[in-house]
Structures are given as structure tokens and as C-alpha cells.
């Protein structure tokens, strides 16, 4: 059990700034409000439009929810501490914050790993995308990611709570797991082993599908044309930017916890210590909201997914890509890296007779289905090879 004489921790990284604390409070509050508005807006846009109810966008909803979750584990606490004269935190609240921040980091990295696998399927196996990445599989991935992260952090937390503490000063702005472990006077060998296993499970295991996916994607890019490479880069840019940004933040978090950082300037230390919880929730909505045209267009126009006669996902299936909402326009490449015809967005049909598709011939499709826009009509022209 937690030492009964230890009911609180002292956060030693805060310094007296006088009336400037009100300025810092306003800046911090504004950042938190922006994070809430941007992430919530994109969640609502995706949930309210049926054309976005597809694998890539469902993973994005999980990602945006996690940004709200991680930010809520930090910003309210930070705002209170900025205005406080005495920077203390109760032991129970400190452990709760550790759970929130570390489970946030686990969910984030695992979610990005699954999204890289989704990009791999969309680019390398476009014709089989919707059979390999079904809605049920998407929800299974999301549930497993969150449950795994919560259970892993609960195990770590249970090992920390049993420690007997010999001190209560944490040299940090927020509660950190390893800094609390170093305050213990009881045996911490089990905690150290668990910490090393946790680093492997949290970083190197998700890194495997990421490396595998991007090696395969690069292989497709190099074997295809210049247009193929441009499309693949376009659809992977937001994910790569998010992944690299978060990896940098987590790397510094690990270095700060495990090594002596007294030689680093205090201002830089404060900024980098909160980097992965502040910049990531700000960057993701901007990257995905601006770079992915389907989200951007839906958000700007405020229109639903309504396509008379053909659903957005169905249009993607009919044009032979199978990408659906996973940024179709940017990933029209098949497993051999061969360019496909660019997609023209579907519009409400006025000629039902134009939509003729023999389901029995789907297996013999050789040429790519292409859409040609004539006024408000979405005409499907498909070619079949001889069986």
C-alpha cells in the first residue's frame, strides 16, 4: 500500500512568476479550448456524415477522442497549478494523472500503428480493401487498442501504489511514473523490469506494423510511376507527420525521466516535457482536417453524405479502388503500383438506367471502373475481360 504518511507530492519544477501567471493561464486556457473545439468538430463531422463512416475515418475518430482524453488529463491540472501559490497534488490525483497520460500515449501510438496498416491495405491492395478492413474489424481494433492500453497502465499503477515512499518532491510540472518510482525506499526491481517491458510493448511492438507497412508502400511507390508516388505520398503525409511528431515527444519524455537533464535550460525543459501532450492534439486536427480533402470538403460545405442511389463507400467499390473514405483520391494505386484513372466525385443520379452493374462479373473485372460527370449524373462505365 501507499505509505500512509504520504498524502501528497510537491511539484518542484514550478517557479514564481508573479502576475505573469495570469498571462500563462490565459495562453494555456486558449490552447485547451482550441484543442477541444478542433477535435470535437472533426468528430462531429465524421459521425454526422455517412460518407465518412469508413475505416480510415473511424480510426481518426478514435485518434481525436484520444486527443481530448489526453488533454483533459493535463490541462485542467495545469491551469490549477499555474494560479496556485503552493504546487502540491494529492497522491491519488497524481496517480490518476499518470494513468491518463500514459494510457493516452499508449492509445496514440497503437492507433497510429493500426492506421499505418490501413494505409498499407488501401495502397497495396485497393481491390480487396473493403474485404480485408471491414467495419467489424475496425471496431475490434479500436476496442483492443483502448482495453490493452488501460490494462497495461493499470498494472504499472498497481506496482507503484504498493511502494513505500521516502520523499515527496517531484522535479516536474506534472506527475511522472519513473520520478515517483525513484522516490521509493522499498525494492523497485519489479518496477524496473515492468518499465522495460512496458517500453518494448508500447514502442517496439507498434513499430513493427508501422515499418512493415511503409516498407511495402515504398516498394509500390518505386515500382510505379511518378504519379503513383505522388498519390501515395499525399495520402500518407498526415499520418507520417503525426507519427514523427509524437515519436519525438515520447523520445524526450523517456530521456527526461531516465537521465539527468540538469544541463538543459529550464524553459526548454518545460516546453519539451509537455510537447507530446500539447502539440499532438493541435497538430492532428490540422493535418487530417486540411490534408484529407473529403473531410475538408464536408466540413466546409456542411453537406451530408447524401448521394441518391449510390453511397459514398459504394462509389469507391464501383470504381475499383475499394478505398472508400480512406482518401480515395490520393491512393489510386494497385498492388503492382499501376496508376488508375482519377476519381470524379459522385453526384445525385437522375438516370437510374445509367447504373448497371452485373454482380456476377465483378470477379472478372480487368479494367478500372471510371466515373464521368455529366451535369448532375454519375455515369458508371465498366469494362470486363473475357472470363
C-alpha positions in Angstrom: 0.0 0.0 0.0 0.9 3.6 -0.3 2.7 4.9 2.7 0.0 6.3 5.0 2.2 9.3 5.9 2.5 10.4 2.3 -0.7 12.0 1.2 0.6 14.5 -1.4 3.5 15.2 -3.7 5.3 18.5 -4.3 5.9 19.6 -7.9 9.4 21.2 -7.8 9.6 22.4 -11.4 7.3 25.4 -10.9 8.9 28.8 -10.3 7.4 32.1 -9.0 6.4 34.3 -11.9 4.3 36.9 -10.1 1.4 38.4 -12.1 2.7 36.7 -15.3 0.9 33.6 -14.1 -2.4 35.2 -15.3 -0.9 35.6 -18.8 0.3 32.0 -18.8 -3.1 30.9 -17.5 -4.9 32.6 -20.4 -2.5 31.2 -23.0 -2.9 27.7 -21.6 -6.7 28.0 -21.4 -6.8 29.2 -25.0 -4.7 26.2 -26.2 -7.0 23.9 -24.3 -10.1 25.5 -25.8 -8.7 25.3 -29.4 -7.9 21.6 -28.8 -11.4 20.9 -27.6 -13.1 22.8 -30.5 -11.0 21.4 -33.3 -11.0 17.7 -32.2 -14.7 17.8 -31.3 -15.6 19.5 -34.6 -13.9 16.8 -36.6 -15.5 14.0 -34.5 -19.0 15.5 -35.2 -18.3 15.9 -38.9 -17.3 12.3 -39.3 -20.1 10.9 -37.1 -22.8 13.0 -38.8 -21.8 12.1 -42.4 -22.4 8.6 -43.7 -19.9 9.0 -46.5 -17.2 9.2 -43.8 -18.3 6.1 -41.9 -15.4 4.1 -43.3 -12.3 2.5 -41.8 -9.8 5.4 -42.1 -12.2 7.9 -40.7 -13.3 5.6 -37.8 -9.7 5.3 -36.8 -9.5 9.1 -36.9 -12.4 9.4 -34.6 -10.6 7.1 -32.1 -7.5 9.3 -32.5 -9.4 12.6 -31.9 -11.2 11.1 -28.9 -7.8 10.2 -27.5 -6.5 13.7 -28.0 -9.4 15.0 -25.9 -8.8 12.3 -23.3 -5.1 13.1 -23.0 -5.6 16.9 -23.0 -8.2 16.6 -20.2 -5.7 14.6 -18.2 -3.2 17.5 -18.4 -4.8 21.0 -19.0 -7.3 21.3 -16.0 -4.5 20.2 -13.7 -2.0 22.6 -15.3 -4.4 25.5 -15.1 -5.0 25.0 -11.4 -1.2 24.7 -10.7 -0.4 27.9 -12.7 -2.7 30.0 -10.4 -1.7 28.2 -7.2 0.9 29.6 -4.8 1.7 26.1 -3.4 2.3 23.5 -6.0 1.2 20.3 -4.4 -1.0 17.4 -5.6 -2.7 14.7 -3.7 -1.2 11.2 -4.1 -4.5 9.8 -5.5 -4.8 12.6 -8.1 -1.2 12.2 -9.0 -1.6 8.5 -9.8 -4.8 9.3 -11.7 -2.9 11.7 -13.9 -0.1 9.2 -14.5 -2.8 6.7 -15.6 -4.4 9.2 -18.0 -1.2 10.5 -19.6 0.4 7.1 -20.0 -2.7 5.4 -21.3 -3.1 8.3 -23.7 0.4 7.7 -25.1 -0.2 4.0 -25.5 -3.5 4.5 -27.3 -2.0 7.2 -29.6 1.0 5.0 -30.7 -1.1 1.9 -31.2 -3.8 3.8 -33.1 -1.1 5.2 -35.4 0.3 1.7 -35.9 -3.2 0.4 -37.0 -3.7 3.4 -39.2 -0.4 2.6 -41.0 -1.6 -0.9 -41.6 -4.8 0.6 -43.0 -2.8 2.8 -45.4 -0.8 -0.3 -46.5 -4.0 -2.2 -47.4 -5.5 0.8 -49.2 -2.5 1.5 -51.3 -1.2 -2.1 -51.9 -4.5 -4.0 -52.1 -7.1 -1.5 -53.2 -9.4 -4.1 -54.8 -9.5 -6.1 -51.6 -9.5 -3.2 -49.2 -13.2 -3.5 -48.0 -13.0 -7.2 -47.6 -9.8 -7.1 -45.6 -10.7 -4.0 -43.5 -14.3 -4.4 -42.6 -16.3 -2.3 -40.2 -16.3 -5.1 -37.6 -12.5 -5.4 -37.8 -12.2 -1.6 -37.4 -14.2 -1.7 -34.2 -12.3 -4.7 -32.9 -9.0 -2.9 -33.5 -10.2 0.2 -31.7 -11.6 -1.7 -28.7 -8.5 -3.9 -28.3 -6.2 -0.8 -28.5 -8.1 1.0 -25.7 -8.5 -2.0 -23.5 -4.9 -3.1 -23.9 -3.6 0.4 -23.1 -5.9 0.7 -20.0 -4.9 -2.7 -18.6 -1.2 -2.1 -19.2 -1.3 1.2 -17.4 -3.4 -0.3 -14.5 -0.7 -3.0 -14.0 2.0 -0.3 -13.9 0.0 1.8 -11.5 -0.7 -1.1 -9.1 3.0 -1.7 -8.9 3.7 1.9 -8.0 0.9 2.2 -5.4 2.4 -0.6 -3.3 5.8 1.2 -2.9 6.8 2.9 0.3 7.9 6.5 -0.4 10.9 8.2 1.3 10.3 11.5 -0.3 7.6 13.5 -2.0 9.3 16.1 -4.2 8.9 15.5 -8.0 11.1 17.7 -10.2 8.4 18.1 -12.8 5.4 20.2 -13.8 3.2 17.1 -13.8 3.2 13.7 -12.2 5.6 11.2 -13.9 5.8 7.5 -13.3 9.5 6.9 -13.1 10.2 10.0 -11.0 7.8 8.7 -8.4 9.4 5.2 -8.5 12.8 6.9 -7.8 11.3 8.3 -4.5 10.7 4.8 -3.1 12.8 3.3 -0.4 11.4 -0.2 -0.9 12.6 -2.7 -3.6 11.9 -1.4 -7.1 13.4 -4.2 -9.1 9.9 -5.4 -10.2 9.0 -1.8 -11.2 12.2 -1.5 -13.3 11.5 -4.8 -15.1 7.9 -3.8 -15.7 9.1 -0.4 -17.0 11.5 -2.0 -19.6 8.8 -4.4 -20.7 6.4 -1.5 -21.0 8.8 0.4 -23.2 9.1 -2.6 -25.5 5.3 -3.2 -25.7 4.5 0.5 -26.0 7.1 1.4 -28.6 8.7 -1.5 -30.4 5.6 -3.7 -30.8 3.6 -0.9 -32.6 6.7 0.0 -34.5 6.7 -3.4 -36.3 3.5 -2.9 -38.3 4.5 0.7 -39.0 7.8 -0.3 -40.5 6.3 -3.3 -42.4 3.5 -1.1 -43.8 5.8 1.7 -45.0 8.4 -0.7 -46.5 5.6 -2.3 -48.6 4.2 1.2 -49.5 7.7 2.3 -50.6 8.0 -0.8 -52.7 4.8 0.1 -54.5 6.0 3.6 -55.0 9.3 2.7 -56.5 7.8 0.2 -58.8 5.1 2.6 -60.1 5.1 5.8 -62.0 5.8 9.4 -60.8 2.0 9.9 -60.4 1.8 6.8 -58.3 4.5 8.1 -55.9 2.8 11.5 -55.7 -0.5 9.9 -54.8 1.0 7.6 -52.2 3.0 10.4 -50.6 -0.2 12.6 -50.5 -2.3 10.0 -48.7 0.5 9.1 -46.2 1.7 12.6 -45.4 -0.7 13.4 -42.5 0.0 10.0 -40.9 3.8 10.3 -41.2 3.8 13.9 -39.8 1.6 12.8 -36.8 3.8 9.7 -36.2 7.1 11.5 -36.3 5.9 14.4 -34.1 4.6 12.0 -31.5 7.7 9.8 -31.6 9.8 12.9 -30.9 7.7 13.9 -27.9 7.8 10.4 -26.5 11.5 10.1 -27.0 12.2 13.2 -25.0 9.7 12.0 -22.3 11.7 8.8 -21.9 15.1 10.6 -21.9 13.9 13.2 -19.4 12.6 10.5 -17.0 15.6 8.2 -17.2 18.6 10.6 -17.4 19.9 13.7 -15.7 18.6 16.8 -17.6 20.0 19.5 -15.3 22.2 20.8 -18.0 19.2 21.6 -20.3 17.8 25.1 -19.9 14.8 25.2 -17.7 12.5 26.9 -20.2 13.4 24.4 -22.9 12.9 21.6 -20.5 9.4 22.8 -19.6 8.4 23.1 -23.2 9.7 19.7 -24.3 8.3 18.0 -21.2 4.8 18.9 -22.3 5.4 18.6 -26.0 3.7 15.3 -26.7 0.5 16.2 -24.8 0.2 19.7 -26.3 1.4 19.7 -29.8 0.0 16.4 -30.9 -3.7 17.3 -30.1 -3.2 20.6 -32.0 -1.4 19.0 -35.0 -3.6 16.1 -35.8 -6.8 18.0 -36.4 -4.9 20.4 -38.7 -3.1 17.7 -40.6 -6.1 15.5 -41.2 -8.7 18.2 -41.5 -6.7 20.2 -44.1 -4.9 17.4 -45.9 -7.7 14.9 -46.4 -9.9 16.5 -49.0 -13.0 14.5 -48.1 -13.1 15.8 -44.5 -12.2 19.3 -45.7 -14.9 19.5 -48.3 -17.5 18.0 -46.0 -16.6 20.4 -43.2 -16.6 23.5 -45.4 -19.8 22.8 -47.3 -21.6 21.4 -44.3 -23.4 18.9 -46.6 -24.2 15.4 -45.7 -23.1 12.3 -47.5 -26.3 12.1 -49.4 -25.8 10.5 -52.7 -29.0 9.5 -54.3 -28.8 5.9 -55.4 -25.2 5.3 -54.5 -23.5 5.6 -51.1 -20.0 7.1 -50.9 -18.5 3.8 -50.0 -20.3 2.0 -52.8 -18.9 4.6 -55.3 -15.5 3.6 -54.1 -16.2 0.0 -54.5 -17.6 0.5 -58.0 -14.6 2.5 -59.2 -12.4 -0.5 -58.4 -10.3 1.1 -55.7 -12.1 -0.2 -52.7 -10.7 2.7 -50.7 -13.9 4.3 -49.8 -13.4 7.1 -47.3 -9.7 6.4 -46.9 -8.7 9.3 -49.0 -9.6 7.7 -52.3 -8.5 10.5 -54.5 -4.9 10.2 -53.2 -4.4 6.5 -53.3 -5.4 5.1 -56.6 -2.7 2.6 -56.9 -3.0 -1.2 -57.1 -0.7 -3.9 -55.7 1.6 -3.6 -58.7 1.8 0.2 -58.4 -0.1 0.8 -61.6 -1.9 4.1 -61.9 -5.7 4.1 -62.0 -7.9 6.6 -63.5 -8.6 9.6 -61.2 -11.9 9.6 -59.4 -14.6 12.2 -60.1 -16.8 12.7 -57.0 -20.3 11.1 -57.3 -23.3 13.4 -57.6 -27.1 12.6 -57.2 -28.2 10.4 -60.1 -31.0 11.5 -62.4 -30.8 8.5 -64.7 -31.1 5.3 -62.8 -30.7 3.3 -66.0 -27.0 4.5 -66.1 -26.2 2.5 -63.1 -25.9 -1.0 -64.5 -23.5 -3.4 -62.8 -23.5 -7.2 -63.2 -22.6 -8.5 -59.8 -21.7 -11.9 -61.3 -19.0 -10.3 -63.4 -17.2 -8.5 -60.5 -14.6 -11.2 -60.3 -13.6 -10.8 -63.9 -13.0 -7.1 -63.8 -9.8 -6.3 -65.7 -10.0 -2.6 -66.5 -10.7 0.1 -63.9 -14.2 1.4 -63.5 -14.3 5.1 -64.2 -16.8 7.8 -63.4 -17.6 10.6 -65.9 -19.5 13.5 -64.6 -22.2 14.9 -66.9 -24.2 17.7 -65.1 -25.6 16.0 -62.0 -25.3 12.5 -63.3 -22.8 9.9 -62.1 -22.4 7.5 -65.1 -20.6 4.3 -64.5 -18.6 2.8 -67.4 -17.1 -0.5 -66.7 -15.2 -2.9 -68.9 -14.9 -6.7 -68.4 -12.4 -9.0 -69.6 -13.3 -12.3 -71.1 -13.5 -15.0 -68.4 
